Amino acid sequence: TGAKLTDATLTHADLAYAKLTDATLTGASLTGADLSYATLIEANLTGKNLEGADLESATLYRADLTRANLYDANLRGADLTGANLYEANFRRANLTGAILNVADLTGAFVCETAMPDGSINNTNC
């Protein structure tokens, strides 16, 4: 809890089941990281490049993913309750079964995106 991972190189890192509640990940590289089943409650992921990351069943409750790049990310079954997803890139992301209660999706980019109900959203294609 409260880990300071500023500027950490976590590209393709295995962080499955990690407890990163309230973590500071400023400048950290998370491209292709395995964060499946990880706990990222209130984590600051603003502007993070999570392209190709595996966030299956991750808990991202009230996480800040403002302008995060989630291109081709797996968010299947992730809990994004109350998350800030303002202007996040969800192109080709899989949100099947994800929980988006009270999540702010203002300006989010969706194209070829699998939505929580399994439908494909091509709004921005």
SULURRA-V832898 format. One record per residue. N is the residue number from 1. RES is the residue in one small letter. OMEGA is omega in degrees with one decimal (none if undefined). NEAR is the number of other ideal C-beta (glycine too) atoms within 10 Angstrom. D_FIRST is the distance of its C-alpha to the first C-alpha in Angstrom with 1 decimal. Layout:
N	RES	OMEGA	NEAR	D_FIRST
N	RES	OMEGA	NEAR	D_FIRST
This chain:
1	t	177.9	10	0.0
2	g	-179.0	9	3.8
3	a	177.1	15	5.5
4	k	-178.0	11	9.2
5	l	-179.5	17	11.3
6	t	177.4	11	14.3
7	d	178.9	10	17.5
8	a	175.6	16	16.2
9	t	-176.7	12	18.8
10	l	179.1	19	17.3
11	t	-179.4	14	20.7
12	h	179.4	13	21.4
13	a	175.7	18	18.4
14	d	179.1	12	17.6
15	l	179.4	20	14.0
16	a	178.9	15	15.3
17	y	179.9	13	13.1
18	a	176.6	20	9.9
19	k	-176.5	13	6.6
20	l	178.5	24	5.6
21	t	177.5	17	4.8
22	d	-179.7	14	6.1
23	a	173.5	24	6.4
24	t	-176.4	15	9.8
25	l	-179.2	21	12.2
26	t	178.2	15	15.4
27	g	-179.4	12	18.2
28	a	178.0	20	16.5
29	s	-176.8	17	19.0
30	l	-179.3	27	18.1
31	t	176.6	18	21.7
32	g	-178.8	17	22.3
33	a	174.5	26	18.8
34	d	178.0	20	18.3
35	l	-179.0	30	15.3
36	s	179.3	20	17.1
37	y	178.6	17	15.4
38	a	176.3	24	12.0
39	t	-177.5	18	9.5
40	l	-178.9	28	9.2
41	i	179.4	18	9.3
42	e	177.8	17	10.3
43	a	177.8	27	9.7
44	n	180.0	17	12.5
45	l	-178.5	26	14.8
46	t	176.4	16	17.9
47	g	-177.5	15	20.8
48	k	173.2	25	19.1
49	n	179.6	19	21.5
50	l	-179.6	25	20.5
51	e	178.3	19	24.1
52	g	-179.2	19	24.7
53	a	176.4	30	21.0
54	d	179.5	22	20.5
55	l	-178.5	29	18.2
56	e	178.1	21	20.2
57	s	176.6	19	18.7
58	a	176.7	29	15.3
59	t	-177.8	20	13.6
60	l	-178.3	28	13.6
61	y	-180.0	20	14.1
62	r	176.0	16	14.7
63	a	178.1	29	13.6
64	d	178.9	19	15.9
65	l	178.3	29	18.1
66	t	178.5	19	21.0
67	r	177.7	18	23.5
68	a	176.8	27	21.4
69	n	-179.7	22	23.7
70	l	179.0	28	23.4
71	y	176.7	21	26.9
72	d	179.0	17	27.5
73	a	176.6	29	23.9
74	n	178.0	22	23.6
75	l	-178.4	28	21.8
76	r	177.5	19	23.8
77	g	-179.6	18	22.4
78	a	176.7	30	19.2
79	d	-179.2	21	18.1
80	l	-179.8	28	18.3
81	t	177.1	17	19.0
82	g	-178.8	17	19.1
83	a	175.0	29	18.0
84	n	-177.5	21	19.8
85	l	-177.5	23	21.9
86	y	178.1	17	24.5
87	e	176.5	16	26.7
88	a	179.1	30	24.6
89	n	179.3	24	26.8
90	f	-179.6	28	27.0
91	r	179.3	17	30.2
92	r	178.5	16	30.7
93	a	177.6	31	27.3
94	n	178.7	22	27.1
95	l	-178.1	25	25.8
96	t	178.6	17	27.8
97	g	-180.0	16	26.4
98	a	177.7	25	23.5
99	i	-176.6	18	22.7
100	l	-179.4	18	23.3
101	n	177.0	10	23.7
102	v	176.7	10	23.7
103	a	178.9	23	22.5
104	d	180.0	18	24.2
105	l	-178.7	16	26.2
106	t	177.0	11	28.5
107	g	-180.0	11	30.1
108	a	-179.3	22	28.3
109	f	177.8	19	30.4
110	v	177.7	21	31.4
111	c	-176.1	16	34.0
112	e	-175.6	15	34.5
113	t	175.4	24	31.3
114	a	-176.7	21	31.0
115	m	-177.8	17	30.1
116	p	-179.9	16	28.5
117	d	179.0	10	32.0
118	g	178.7	10	32.8
119	s	178.3	10	35.2
120	i	-179.3	11	35.3
121	n	179.2	17	35.0
122	n	-175.1	10	37.0
123	t	-174.0	10	36.9
124	n	-178.5	13	36.4
125	c	none	11	38.3
